[in-house]
Amino acid sequence: MGLFNTLTATAACPVCKREGLFEVQFKYGKTWQYDYRLGDPLNWSGTQADRGSPGARKVRVEAIAANPCPYCGTEDLEFDVMVDGDRITALEPVGPTRTTQNADGYVIVEV
């Protein structure tokens, strides 16, 4: 996967629907192994090494769980990291697989 960032947050498992603690990997902002929590602002370097669009109002970033669900044991779960104004606001379950993927790994919902 190359360089990525991680978010550790509680979210519903996309399979069993139980709330659990997940660590997800994503590529948005300055991808340099940063560890984030909900509410944290994203780091940007201002170089071409950044992935994404600094200052975008709402962004949906593709992410994959690094750990299995603590309840049902399903691995490689798909999530979306929600970014609002360069701040991580939510972790939303997608499913055991992602039916569609964006080549960039994120979608700007609102500029």
N, C-alpha and C positions, 0 to 999 in steps of 0.2 A: 504494500500500500504506500510505501514511501513515507515522507514526513506527514504527520497529522497532529491534531489536537485531540484532547479527550474532555468529555463532560461526564461528571458523576452526578446522577440525580435519580430521584424516585419517579417511577412511571408505571403504568399498567403494562403487564406483559401482553403483547399482541396475540398470544396463543391462549393462555389460561385466564387472562384478564385480572390477575391478582397484582396488587401493588408491590413492587420490589425495587431494590437499589441496582441500577445499571450503570456501567461505565461504557460509554459509546465513543467511537472514533469518528472524527469528521475532518474535512478539509475546507476551512473557510477562515479568512483573516490571515494573519501571519502564522503559517503552519510550521511550528517549531517545538512540538511536544509540550505545548502549554496544557496545564490542567485547569479546567474551569468548573464552576458551580453555577446553578441558576442565579441570575441577577448580575453575574460578572460582565464587565465590558470586554469586548474583544481587543486583542492586540493587533496593531497594524504597523508595518515597517515603512510603508511608503515606497516600496520597491516593487519590481516585477515579480518578486518571490511571493508576494501576497496573492491569495486566491479570493476572488469575490469582488464586491463593490462597496467600498467604505461609505458609510453614511446612508445606505439604502434603508428605507423605512421598515419594510417587512421582508424577511427572507426565510425560505424553507430550505434547510441544508440536510442532505442525505447523510445518514450515520448508521453504523453497524455496531452491535453490542460486542464488547470484548469478553464478556462473561455470560454464561448461560442464565436463564431464568432461575432464581433461587427456589422456585416452587415446582415448576414442571420440567425443568432441566433442558428446555429447548435452547439450542445454540444458534449463533449467527443471526440473531433477531434484527430486523430493520426498524429504525426509528427516524424521525425528523427532528433536528434541532431548530427551534424557532428563534430567530434573531430580529430584534426590533430596535432600530436606531443604534446599531453596533453593540447591543446588550443582549445576552442570552436570556430568553424569557421563558422557554418551555421545552420539554422533551415529550414528543408525541409518538405513540406507537403506530407502526405502519403494518407489520405482519411478519410472518416467518420468512417471506420473500418479498421483494419489491417488484410489482408488475410493470412499472415504467421507471426508467432512469434518465436523468438529464446528463448529457456529456460533461457538463461542468461540475456536476455534483450538488448543484443548488439551483433554486428558482427564486428570482426576485418577484415577490408578490405585489409589493407597492414601493415605488421609487421614492 
